[in-house]
């Protein structure tokens, strides 16, 4: 199970990094044409996704802390639960970046929301760098 966790952790991390780089490229190059929308609707839409970014940041932090507490601090052997939490954490990290870019694609919003989501996404990508918990030296530990 340890090899399976290592391989999937690396694959998920690479997907997160590549997706983050794609979003960075889109924002830097500014390739999406601006759409003309009602400014009130666009502002409400952007505010909604500021809240989504905050929510996904909190969810990602909680999942990261759960993973850290259950497997790294207590030095439990990584099994199916570790794999499941890692998959959920990787999806949350992807959604952190996506929540900033939905107004960009939806209403042509060019606010700081995209740069904020990229910054928070980069922070979480660094946090989820693939490494497995150390093998426990205690024979009684599970």
C-alpha positions in Angstrom: 0.0 0.0 0.0 3.0 2.3 0.6 4.1 2.2 -3.0 0.5 2.8 -4.2 0.2 5.8 -1.9 3.6 7.1 -3.1 2.7 6.8 -6.8 -0.8 8.3 -6.5 0.5 11.2 -4.3 3.0 12.1 -6.9 0.5 11.8 -9.7 -2.0 14.0 -7.9 0.6 16.5 -7.0 1.8 16.7 -10.7 -1.8 17.2 -11.8 -2.2 20.1 -9.3 1.0 21.7 -10.4 0.2 21.5 -14.1 -3.3 22.8 -13.6 -1.9 25.7 -11.5 0.7 26.5 -14.2 -2.1 26.4 -16.9 -4.1 28.9 -14.9 -1.1 31.1 -14.3 -0.4 31.1 -18.1 -4.0 32.0 -18.9 -3.9 34.9 -16.4 -0.5 36.2 -17.5 -1.2 36.0 -21.2 -4.7 37.2 -20.7 -6.0 35.1 -23.6 -9.7 35.1 -22.7 -11.6 37.9 -24.4 -13.6 40.3 -22.2 -17.4 39.9 -22.3 -19.7 42.8 -21.7 -22.0 42.1 -18.7 -24.1 44.1 -16.4 -21.7 45.5 -13.8 -24.1 44.7 -10.9 -24.4 41.1 -11.9 -20.6 40.8 -12.5 -19.9 42.3 -9.0 -22.3 39.9 -7.3 -20.8 36.9 -9.2 -17.3 38.0 -8.2 -18.3 38.4 -4.5 -19.8 34.9 -4.5 -16.5 33.5 -5.7 -14.5 35.5 -3.1 -16.6 33.6 -0.6 -16.0 30.3 -2.5 -12.3 31.0 -2.3 -12.4 31.6 1.4 -14.6 28.5 1.9 -12.3 26.2 -0.1 -9.2 27.6 1.6 -10.7 26.7 5.0 -11.8 23.3 3.8 -8.3 22.6 2.3 -6.6 23.7 5.6 -8.9 21.5 7.7 -8.3 18.5 5.5 -4.5 19.2 5.5 -4.5 19.5 9.3 -6.5 16.2 9.6 -4.0 14.4 7.4 -1.1 15.9 9.3 -2.5 15.1 12.7 -3.7 11.5 11.9 -0.6 10.3 9.9 2.4 12.5 10.4 2.2 13.4 14.1 0.9 10.0 15.3 3.2 8.2 12.8 0.5 5.8 11.6 1.2 3.7 8.6 -0.3 5.1 5.4 -3.1 3.0 4.2 -6.5 3.4 2.4 -7.5 6.3 4.7 -4.3 8.2 4.0 -4.9 7.7 0.3 -8.5 8.9 0.5 -7.6 12.0 2.5 -4.8 12.8 0.0 -7.2 12.5 -2.9 -9.8 14.8 -1.2 -7.0 17.3 -0.3 -5.7 17.4 -3.9 -9.3 18.0 -5.2 -9.7 20.8 -2.6 -6.4 22.4 -3.8 -7.6 22.2 -7.4 -10.9 23.9 -6.4 -9.0 26.7 -4.6 -7.5 27.8 -7.9 -10.7 27.2 -9.8 -12.8 29.4 -7.5 -10.7 32.4 -8.4 -11.0 31.8 -12.1 -14.7 31.2 -12.5 -15.5 34.9 -12.6 -12.6 35.3 -15.1 -14.2 32.9 -17.5 -17.8 33.6 -16.6 -18.1 37.4 -16.7 -14.6 38.5 -17.7 -13.7 39.7 -14.3 -10.0 40.9 -14.1 -9.7 41.5 -10.4 -7.2 40.5 -7.7 -9.3 37.3 -7.2 -7.3 35.4 -9.8 -3.9 36.3 -8.3 -5.2 35.6 -4.8 -6.4 32.1 -5.8 -3.1 31.4 -7.5 -1.2 32.5 -4.4 -3.3 30.4 -2.1 -3.1 27.5 -4.5 0.7 27.7 -4.7 0.8 27.7 -0.9 -1.3 24.5 -0.7 0.7 22.9 -3.6 3.8 23.4 -1.5 2.1 22.0 1.6 0.9 18.8 -0.2 4.3 18.0 -1.6 4.3 14.2 -1.8 5.9 12.5 1.1 4.6 9.6 3.2 4.7 9.5 7.0 7.7 7.8 8.5 7.5 4.1 9.3 6.6 3.8 13.0 9.3 2.1 15.1 6.8 1.2 17.7 5.6 -2.4 17.1 2.3 -1.8 18.9 1.4 1.2 16.6 -1.0 0.6 13.8 
